[in-house]
């Protein structure tokens, strides 16, 4: 699986200006690695939304997952 993303994923901020971060992103990918590609993207997106809480989105968030066979 190849997972491409913009910096808006790891730099998503909550209301305390805390970043979503690379560690949380990698943990989310690992915890959801058995899901479909669509499910994997949805899981990452959901954790970003949960992290952000009431804070406005501060940057673009783009993700692309594909499998090369």
PDB file as gemmi writes it, atoms N, CA and C in Angstrom:
CRYST1    1.000    1.000    1.000  90.00  90.00  90.00 P 1                      
ATOM      1  N   UNK A   1       0.853  -1.181   0.000  1.00  0.00           N  
ATOM      2  CA  UNK A   1       0.000   0.000   0.000  1.00  0.00           C  
ATOM      3  C   UNK A   1       0.891   1.235   0.000  1.00  0.00           C  
ATOM      4  N   UNK A   2       0.515   2.179  -0.804  1.00  0.00           N  
ATOM      5  CA  UNK A   2       1.192   3.473  -0.825  1.00  0.00           C  
ATOM      6  C   UNK A   2       0.190   4.516  -0.337  1.00  0.00           C  
ATOM      7  N   UNK A   3       0.571   5.289   0.651  1.00  0.00           N  
ATOM      8  CA  UNK A   3      -0.305   6.300   1.242  1.00  0.00           C  
ATOM      9  C   UNK A   3       0.369   7.653   1.088  1.00  0.00           C  
ATOM     10  N   UNK A   4      -0.223   8.500   0.277  1.00  0.00           N  
ATOM     11  CA  UNK A   4       0.314   9.843   0.053  1.00  0.00           C  
ATOM     12  C   UNK A   4      -0.582  10.856   0.766  1.00  0.00           C  
ATOM     13  N   UNK A   5       0.021  11.912   1.275  1.00  0.00           N  
ATOM     14  CA  UNK A   5      -0.758  12.907   2.007  1.00  0.00           C  
ATOM     15  C   UNK A   5      -0.041  14.250   2.001  1.00  0.00           C  
ATOM     16  N   UNK A   6      -0.804  15.298   2.175  1.00  0.00           N  
ATOM     17  CA  UNK A   6      -0.220  16.636   2.285  1.00  0.00           C  
ATOM     18  C   UNK A   6       0.124  16.918   3.744  1.00  0.00           C  
ATOM     19  N   UNK A   7       0.904  17.948   3.961  1.00  0.00           N  
ATOM     20  CA  UNK A   7       1.330  18.300   5.312  1.00  0.00           C  
ATOM     21  C   UNK A   7       0.174  18.714   6.210  1.00  0.00           C  
ATOM     22  N   UNK A   8      -0.977  19.014   5.617  1.00  0.00           N  
ATOM     23  CA  UNK A   8      -2.150  19.375   6.408  1.00  0.00           C  
ATOM     24  C   UNK A   8      -2.630  18.243   7.298  1.00  0.00           C  
ATOM     25  N   UNK A   9      -2.269  17.017   6.958  1.00  0.00           N  
ATOM     26  CA  UNK A   9      -2.649  15.870   7.790  1.00  0.00           C  
ATOM     27  C   UNK A   9      -1.901  15.935   9.115  1.00  0.00           C  
ATOM     28  N   UNK A  10      -0.604  15.929   9.082  1.00  0.00           N  
ATOM     29  CA  UNK A  10       0.182  15.902  10.319  1.00  0.00           C  
ATOM     30  C   UNK A  10       0.211  17.255  11.031  1.00  0.00           C  
ATOM     31  N   UNK A  11      -0.121  18.325  10.309  1.00  0.00           N  
ATOM     32  CA  UNK A  11      -0.119  19.652  10.911  1.00  0.00           C  
ATOM     33  C   UNK A  11      -1.506  20.139  11.308  1.00  0.00           C  
ATOM     34  N   UNK A  12      -2.500  19.255  11.277  1.00  0.00           N  
ATOM     35  CA  UNK A  12      -3.838  19.628  11.741  1.00  0.00           C  
ATOM     36  C   UNK A  12      -3.746  19.992  13.219  1.00  0.00           C  
ATOM     37  N   UNK A  13      -4.356  21.122  13.597  1.00  0.00           N  
ATOM     38  CA  UNK A  13      -4.233  21.622  14.970  1.00  0.00           C  
ATOM     39  C   UNK A  13      -5.564  21.589  15.703  1.00  0.00           C  
ATOM     40  N   UNK A  14      -5.469  21.359  17.003  1.00  0.00           N  
ATOM     41  CA  UNK A  14      -6.651  21.468  17.850  1.00  0.00           C  
ATOM     42  C   UNK A  14      -6.738  22.896  18.372  1.00  0.00           C  
ATOM     43  N   UNK A  15      -7.704  23.156  19.239  1.00  0.00           N  
ATOM     44  CA  UNK A  15      -7.897  24.526  19.741  1.00  0.00           C  
ATOM     45  C   UNK A  15      -6.748  25.014  20.618  1.00  0.00           C  
ATOM     46  N   UNK A  16      -5.890  24.100  21.084  1.00  0.00           N  
ATOM     47  CA  UNK A  16      -4.699  24.472  21.867  1.00  0.00           C  
ATOM     48  C   UNK A  16      -3.460  24.591  20.992  1.00  0.00           C  
ATOM     49  N   UNK A  17      -3.652  24.550  19.675  1.00  0.00           N  
ATOM     50  CA  UNK A  17      -2.593  24.630  18.673  1.00  0.00           C  
ATOM     51  C   UNK A  17      -1.652  23.423  18.718  1.00  0.00           C  
ATOM     52  N   UNK A  18      -2.125  22.304  19.265  1.00  0.00           N  
ATOM     53  CA  UNK A  18      -1.345  21.066  19.274  1.00  0.00           C  
ATOM     54  C   UNK A  18      -1.524  20.374  17.923  1.00  0.00           C  
ATOM     55  N   UNK A  19      -0.414  19.969  17.325  1.00  0.00           N  
ATOM     56  CA  UNK A  19      -0.457  19.304  16.025  1.00  0.00           C  
ATOM     57  C   UNK A  19      -0.923  17.858  16.147  1.00  0.00           C  
ATOM     58  N   UNK A  20      -1.586  17.382  15.108  1.00  0.00           N  
ATOM     59  CA  UNK A  20      -1.965  15.966  15.020  1.00  0.00           C  
ATOM     60  C   UNK A  20      -0.704  15.120  15.081  1.00  0.00           C  
ATOM     61  N   UNK A  21       0.296  15.470  14.323  1.00  0.00           N  
ATOM     62  CA  UNK A  21       1.628  14.889  14.431  1.00  0.00           C  
ATOM     63  C   UNK A  21       1.859  13.583  13.699  1.00  0.00           C  
ATOM     64  N   UNK A  22       3.118  13.334  13.438  1.00  0.00           N  
ATOM     65  CA  UNK A  22       3.545  12.137  12.714  1.00  0.00           C  
ATOM     66  C   UNK A  22       3.324  10.875  13.538  1.00  0.00           C  
ATOM     67  N   UNK A  23       3.596  10.933  14.827  1.00  0.00           N  
ATOM     68  CA  UNK A  23       3.449   9.748  15.675  1.00  0.00           C  
ATOM     69  C   UNK A  23       1.996   9.266  15.706  1.00  0.00           C  
ATOM     70  N   UNK A  24       1.059  10.181  15.892  1.00  0.00           N  
ATOM     71  CA  UNK A  24      -0.365   9.828  15.912  1.00  0.00           C  
ATOM     72  C   UNK A  24      -0.794   9.297  14.547  1.00  0.00           C  
ATOM     73  N   UNK A  25      -0.295   9.926  13.479  1.00  0.00           N  
ATOM     74  CA  UNK A  25      -0.607   9.499  12.115  1.00  0.00           C  
ATOM     75  C   UNK A  25      -0.117   8.069  11.884  1.00  0.00           C  
ATOM     76  N   UNK A  26       1.124   7.783  12.244  1.00  0.00           N  
ATOM     77  CA  UNK A  26       1.679   6.440  12.053  1.00  0.00           C  
ATOM     78  C   UNK A  26       0.924   5.405  12.889  1.00  0.00           C  
ATOM     79  N   UNK A  27       0.556   5.757  14.097  1.00  0.00           N  
ATOM     80  CA  UNK A  27      -0.205   4.848  14.954  1.00  0.00           C  
ATOM     81  C   UNK A  27      -1.570   4.544  14.324  1.00  0.00           C  
ATOM     82  N   UNK A  28      -2.217   5.561  13.790  1.00  0.00           N  
ATOM     83  CA  UNK A  28      -3.517   5.370  13.144  1.00  0.00           C  
ATOM     84  C   UNK A  28      -3.387   4.470  11.926  1.00  0.00           C  
ATOM     85  N   UNK A  29      -2.359   4.689  11.116  1.00  0.00           N  
ATOM     86  CA  UNK A  29      -2.137   3.820   9.956  1.00  0.00           C  
ATOM     87  C   UNK A  29      -1.925   2.379  10.402  1.00  0.00           C  
ATOM     88  N   UNK A  30      -1.116   2.188  11.425  1.00  0.00           N  
ATOM     89  CA  UNK A  30      -0.815   0.842  11.906  1.00  0.00           C  
ATOM     90  C   UNK A  30      -2.070   0.156  12.445  1.00  0.00           C  
ATOM     91  N   UNK A  31      -2.865   0.873  13.219  1.00  0.00           N  
ATOM     92  CA  UNK A  31      -4.067   0.294  13.821  1.00  0.00           C  
ATOM     93  C   UNK A  31      -5.124  -0.070  12.779  1.00  0.00           C  
ATOM     94  N   UNK A  32      -5.063   0.558  11.610  1.00  0.00           N  
ATOM     95  CA  UNK A  32      -6.090   0.362  10.590  1.00  0.00           C  
ATOM     96  C   UNK A  32      -5.556  -0.281   9.317  1.00  0.00           C  
ATOM     97  N   UNK A  33      -4.399  -0.893   9.375  1.00  0.00           N  
ATOM     98  CA  UNK A  33      -3.731  -1.410   8.180  1.00  0.00           C  
ATOM     99  C   UNK A  33      -4.481  -2.529   7.478  1.00  0.00           C  
ATOM    100  N   UNK A  34      -5.386  -3.210   8.171  1.00  0.00           N  
ATOM    101  CA  UNK A  34      -6.126  -4.312   7.559  1.00  0.00           C  
ATOM    102  C   UNK A  34      -7.427  -3.852   6.891  1.00  0.00           C  
ATOM    103  N   UNK A  35      -7.738  -2.586   6.991  1.00  0.00           N  
ATOM    104  CA  UNK A  35      -8.944  -2.057   6.366  1.00  0.00           C  
ATOM    105  C   UNK A  35      -8.726  -1.879   4.867  1.00  0.00           C  
ATOM    106  N   UNK A  36      -9.815  -1.708   4.155  1.00  0.00           N  
ATOM    107  CA  UNK A  36      -9.730  -1.383   2.726  1.00  0.00           C  
ATOM    108  C   UNK A  36      -9.051  -0.026   2.586  1.00  0.00           C  
ATOM    109  N   UNK A  37      -8.625   0.313   1.389  1.00  0.00           N  
ATOM    110  CA  UNK A  37      -7.986   1.618   1.176  1.00  0.00           C  
ATOM    111  C   UNK A  37      -8.931   2.750   1.555  1.00  0.00           C  
ATOM    112  N   UNK A  38     -10.181   2.611   1.145  1.00  0.00           N  
ATOM    113  CA  UNK A  38     -11.192   3.623   1.484  1.00  0.00           C  
ATOM    114  C   UNK A  38     -11.377   3.692   2.997  1.00  0.00           C  
ATOM    115  N   UNK A  39     -11.403   2.541   3.659  1.00  0.00           N  
ATOM    116  CA  UNK A  39     -11.548   2.497   5.107  1.00  0.00           C  
ATOM    117  C   UNK A  39     -10.359   3.091   5.834  1.00  0.00           C  
ATOM    118  N   UNK A  40      -9.172   2.884   5.284  1.00  0.00           N  
ATOM    119  CA  UNK A  40      -7.955   3.444   5.869  1.00  0.00           C  
ATOM    120  C   UNK A  40      -7.988   4.970   5.823  1.00  0.00           C  
ATOM    121  N   UNK A  41      -8.343   5.517   4.677  1.00  0.00           N  
ATOM    122  CA  UNK A  41      -8.439   6.979   4.553  1.00  0.00           C  
ATOM    123  C   UNK A  41      -9.513   7.520   5.489  1.00  0.00           C  
ATOM    124  N   UNK A  42     -10.655   6.834   5.550  1.00  0.00           N  
ATOM    125  CA  UNK A  42     -11.740   7.273   6.436  1.00  0.00           C  
ATOM    126  C   UNK A  42     -11.294   7.260   7.899  1.00  0.00           C  
ATOM    127  N   UNK A  43     -10.535   6.250   8.294  1.00  0.00           N  
ATOM    128  CA  UNK A  43     -10.061   6.156   9.676  1.00  0.00           C  
ATOM    129  C   UNK A  43      -9.104   7.293  10.014  1.00  0.00           C  
ATOM    130  N   UNK A  44      -8.184   7.582   9.117  1.00  0.00           N  
ATOM    131  CA  UNK A  44      -7.254   8.694   9.346  1.00  0.00           C  
ATOM    132  C   UNK A  44      -8.034  10.001   9.436  1.00  0.00           C  
ATOM    133  N   UNK A  45      -8.945  10.203   8.501  1.00  0.00           N  
ATOM    134  CA  UNK A  45      -9.743  11.429   8.496  1.00  0.00           C  
ATOM    135  C   UNK A  45     -10.533  11.579   9.795  1.00  0.00           C  
ATOM    136  N   UNK A  46     -11.119  10.499  10.279  1.00  0.00           N  
ATOM    137  CA  UNK A  46     -11.904  10.558  11.513  1.00  0.00           C  
ATOM    138  C   UNK A  46     -11.035  10.941  12.704  1.00  0.00           C  
ATOM    139  N   UNK A  47      -9.823  10.396  12.779  1.00  0.00           N  
ATOM    140  CA  UNK A  47      -8.959  10.754  13.909  1.00  0.00           C  
ATOM    141  C   UNK A  47      -8.499  12.211  13.817  1.00  0.00           C  
ATOM    142  N   UNK A  48      -8.352  12.720  12.598  1.00  0.00           N  
ATOM    143  CA  UNK A  48      -8.011  14.147  12.435  1.00  0.00           C  
ATOM    144  C   UNK A  48      -9.172  14.999  12.928  1.00  0.00           C  
ATOM    145  N   UNK A  49     -10.387  14.642  12.549  1.00  0.00           N  
ATOM    146  CA  UNK A  49     -11.580  15.383  12.983  1.00  0.00           C  
ATOM    147  C   UNK A  49     -11.694  15.351  14.502  1.00  0.00           C  
ATOM    148  N   UNK A  50     -11.480  14.180  15.096  1.00  0.00           N  
ATOM    149  CA  UNK A  50     -11.547  14.057  16.551  1.00  0.00           C  
ATOM    150  C   UNK A  50     -10.461  14.889  17.224  1.00  0.00           C  
ATOM    151  N   UNK A  51      -9.262  14.888  16.667  1.00  0.00           N  
ATOM    152  CA  UNK A  51      -8.162  15.682  17.229  1.00  0.00           C  
ATOM    153  C   UNK A  51      -8.485  17.168  17.151  1.00  0.00           C  
ATOM    154  N   UNK A  52      -8.963  17.605  15.999  1.00  0.00           N  
ATOM    155  CA  UNK A  52      -9.250  19.021  15.783  1.00  0.00           C  
ATOM    156  C   UNK A  52     -10.343  19.535  16.703  1.00  0.00           C  
ATOM    157  N   UNK A  53     -11.320  18.699  16.996  1.00  0.00           N  
ATOM    158  CA  UNK A  53     -12.424  19.145  17.847  1.00  0.00           C  
ATOM    159  C   UNK A  53     -13.156  20.308  17.219  1.00  0.00           C  
ATOM    160  N   UNK A  54     -13.321  21.387  17.966  1.00  0.00           N  
ATOM    161  CA  UNK A  54     -14.051  22.565  17.492  1.00  0.00           C  
ATOM    162  C   UNK A  54     -13.176  23.530  16.687  1.00  0.00           C  
ATOM    163  N   UNK A  55     -11.883  23.261  16.623  1.00  0.00           N  
ATOM    164  CA  UNK A  55     -10.973  24.156  15.895  1.00  0.00           C  
ATOM    165  C   UNK A  55     -11.249  24.088  14.401  1.00  0.00           C  
ATOM    166  N   UNK A  56     -11.098  25.205  13.735  1.00  0.00           N  
ATOM    167  CA  UNK A  56     -11.273  25.253  12.288  1.00  0.00           C  
ATOM    168  C   UNK A  56     -10.110  24.558  11.602  1.00  0.00           C  
ATOM    169  N   UNK A  57     -10.363  24.016  10.439  1.00  0.00           N  
ATOM    170  CA  UNK A  57      -9.291  23.402   9.651  1.00  0.00           C  
ATOM    171  C   UNK A  57      -8.327  24.505   9.232  1.00  0.00           C  
ATOM    172  N   UNK A  58      -7.046  24.317   9.510  1.00  0.00           N  
ATOM    173  CA  UNK A  58      -6.062  25.370   9.280  1.00  0.00           C  
ATOM    174  C   UNK A  58      -5.258  25.203   7.995  1.00  0.00           C  
ATOM    175  N   UNK A  59      -5.399  24.066   7.326  1.00  0.00           N  
ATOM    176  CA  UNK A  59      -4.617  23.794   6.114  1.00  0.00           C  
ATOM    177  C   UNK A  59      -5.377  22.770   5.283  1.00  0.00           C  
ATOM    178  N   UNK A  60      -4.959  22.638   4.024  1.00  0.00           N  
ATOM    179  CA  UNK A  60      -5.596  21.617   3.191  1.00  0.00           C  
ATOM    180  C   UNK A  60      -5.230  20.234   3.723  1.00  0.00           C  
ATOM    181  N   UNK A  61      -6.158  19.297   3.572  1.00  0.00           N  
ATOM    182  CA  UNK A  61      -5.919  17.912   3.975  1.00  0.00           C  
ATOM    183  C   UNK A  61      -6.266  17.047   2.771  1.00  0.00           C  
ATOM    184  N   UNK A  62      -5.226  16.444   2.199  1.00  0.00           N  
ATOM    185  CA  UNK A  62      -5.411  15.591   1.025  1.00  0.00           C  
ATOM    186  C   UNK A  62      -4.719  14.270   1.275  1.00  0.00           C  
ATOM    187  N   UNK A  63      -5.438  13.168   0.981  1.00  0.00           N  
ATOM    188  CA  UNK A  63      -4.874  11.832   1.154  1.00  0.00           C  
ATOM    189  C   UNK A  63      -5.213  10.988  -0.074  1.00  0.00           C  
ATOM    190  N   UNK A  64      -4.265  10.127  -0.431  1.00  0.00           N  
ATOM    191  CA  UNK A  64      -4.448   9.195  -1.541  1.00  0.00           C  
ATOM    192  C   UNK A  64      -3.794   7.892  -1.153  1.00  0.00           C  
ATOM    193  N   UNK A  65      -4.542   6.808  -1.238  1.00  0.00           N  
ATOM    194  CA  UNK A  65      -4.002   5.480  -0.928  1.00  0.00           C  
ATOM    195  C   UNK A  65      -4.231   4.588  -2.146  1.00  0.00           C  
ATOM    196  N   UNK A  66      -3.201   3.831  -2.493  1.00  0.00           N  
ATOM    197  CA  UNK A  66      -3.362   2.885  -3.591  1.00  0.00           C  
ATOM    198  C   UNK A  66      -2.463   1.680  -3.381  1.00  0.00           C  
ATOM    199  N   UNK A  67      -2.819   0.617  -4.076  1.00  0.00           N  
ATOM    200  CA  UNK A  67      -2.050  -0.614  -3.997  1.00  0.00           C  
ATOM    201  C   UNK A  67      -1.581  -0.931  -5.405  1.00  0.00           C  
ATOM    202  N   UNK A  68      -0.314  -1.146  -5.522  1.00  0.00           N  
ATOM    203  CA  UNK A  68       0.287  -1.517  -6.816  1.00  0.00           C  
ATOM    204  C   UNK A  68       0.402  -3.027  -6.867  1.00  0.00           C  
ATOM    205  N   UNK A  69      -0.204  -3.605  -7.891  1.00  0.00           N  
ATOM    206  CA  UNK A  69      -0.157  -5.071  -8.035  1.00  0.00           C  
ATOM    207  C   UNK A  69       0.654  -5.443  -9.250  1.00  0.00           C  
TER     208      UNK A  69                                                      
END                                                                             
